Amino acid sequence: MNDFQTVVSAILGSSVGSAVVTHFLTSRRAEIEFRRKKLEELWLASDRYCTTASSSYAAYSQVFNGLLDFNQAQDLFIKHMEKTMNPDAAKTLNMVAQIYFPKLIPHVSAVVEAVFALSTVVNNVRSAHNAGNSLSYFSPAFNAAMLNADSKKQSLMTEMSKITK
C-alpha cells in the first residue's frame, strides 16, 4: 500500500505541477499578446494623430513659399481635416498610454504639446493675416514646429519599439 500511495502521490504531484506550469506559460503568453495588441493600438493612434496634424498643416508651408495665399491654405487645411480627422485618435493615444504604458506618458504628452505648438503658430499666422501683416516672419517658427512635432513622434515611436524587445 505504501508503494501504491507513493506512485499515486508522484502522479498527482507531477500532474498538478504540470498544470501549474502550463497555466503560468499560457497566462504569460496571453498577457504578452494582450500588451502587444495594446501597443499596436497605441502605435496606430499616435501615427494617425501625428500624420493627420502634420499633413493638414503642411498646406501652410506653401504660404511661406508664395505658392498659396493664406485663404487657399486655410481651405486645404479644412478639407483635409474633414477627410482625415479622427477625434478619437488623441483620446485613444492618451487612454492607452495612461492605462497600459505609463512609462510612455511623457512621450505622448510631448507629442500632444508639439502638435498644440504647431496649431499655435498657425493661429498666430491667421491673426497676422487678418491684421494684414506679412506672414514671412512666421516661416522659421512654423518650420521649427513641424520638425519638433515630427521629432516628438519619432521619439515616441522609438520608445514604443523598446517595449516590444
N, C-alpha and C positions, 0 to 999 in steps of 0.2 A: 504494500500500500504506500509505503514511503517513496518508493521509486516512481510509482504512478503519480503521486502528488507532485513530485519534483518535475516530472515530464509535463504534467498539465500546467504547473506554475510557469515553467520555462516557455511553453507555447503561448499561454495567456500573456506573459510578460513581454515576449517578443512581438506579439500581435498588438498590444497596447502601445509599445514603444514605436512600432512601425506606423501605427495610426497617428501618433503624436507627431512624428517626423513628417509624414505625408501631409497632415493638416498644416503644419508650420510652413512647409515648402509651397503648398497650394495657396495659403493665405498670403505669403510673401510675394508670390508671383502675381496674384490678383491685385495686391497693393501697388506693386511696381507698374502694372498695366494701367491701373486707375490713375496714378500720378502722371504717367506718360500721356494719357488722354487729356488730362487737365493741362499739362504743359503744352500740348499741341493746341488746345483751345486758347491758351494764353498767347501762344506764338501767332496764331491766326488773327486774334483780336488786335494784337499790337501791330501786326503788319497792315491789317485793314485800316486801323485808326491812322497810322502814320502815312500810309500811301494815299489815303483819301485827302488828308490835310496837305501834304506836300504837292500832290498833283493838282489839287484845287487852287492852291495859292500860286502855283507856277505861272499862271497867266499874268500875274502882276510883274514878273520879271521882264515880260515883253514891253511893259510900260516904260521901264527904265532904259530899255534898248531902243525906244522910239518906234517899235513895231506895232504897238496898240495904244490907243488912248485909254484913259482910266475907265471910262464907261464901258468900253468893249471888254476890258479885263474883268470888270465887275459882272458883266453879263455872262462871260465864260465861266467865272467862278460860281455864279448861282446855278447855271445849267449843270455844271459838273457836280456840284454838291447835291443837286436834286437827283441825279442819276446814281451817285456812288455813296452818299452819306448813309451810314448805319448808326443811328443814335445809340444803339446798344453796344457798339464796339468799345467805347470808353468805359461804360458801366461794366462790361464783361472783363475788360482789361484790369480794372481796379478790383472787382469782386474776386476773380480767380487768384490774383496775386495776394489779396488780403487773407483769403481762406486757406489756400493751399501752399503758397510760396512766399511767406512773409519776408524772406531774405531779399526778394526782388522788389519790394515796395519802394525803396529809394530810387531804383532804376525806372520803375513805372512812373513814379512821381516826376522824375526828371524829364521823361518823355512828354507827359501831360503839360508840364511847365514850359517846355520848349515849344510845343505847339501853341500854347497860350501866348508866349512871347512873339511868335510869328504873327498871330492874329492881332496882337497889339501894334506891331509895326504896320500892318495893313490898315488898321483903324487910324493910325497917325497919317498914313498916306491919304486915306479917304478925307480926313479933316483938312489936310493941306490942299487937296484937290478942290474941296468945297470952298475953301478960302481963296482959291485962285493962285496959290503959291506953287513954286517949282517943286516937282517931285523927285528930281535927280538927287537931292540931298539924302533921300531915304534908301537909295540903292545899296550902299555898303551895309546898312543896318538890316535890310531885307535879306541880302545875300548871307550875312552872318547868321541871321535867324534860321534861314533854310538849312545852312550847313550844320548849325547847332542841333536842329531837330533831327537831322539825319544821323548825326554823331550819337545823340542820345538813344535813338532807335537801335543803332548798331551795338552800342554798349549793352542795352537790354538783351538783344539777341545773343550776344556773346555770353552774358551771364546765364541765360536760359540754356545755352548749349553746354555749359559747365555742369548743369544739374543732370543732364542726360548721361554724363560719363560716370 
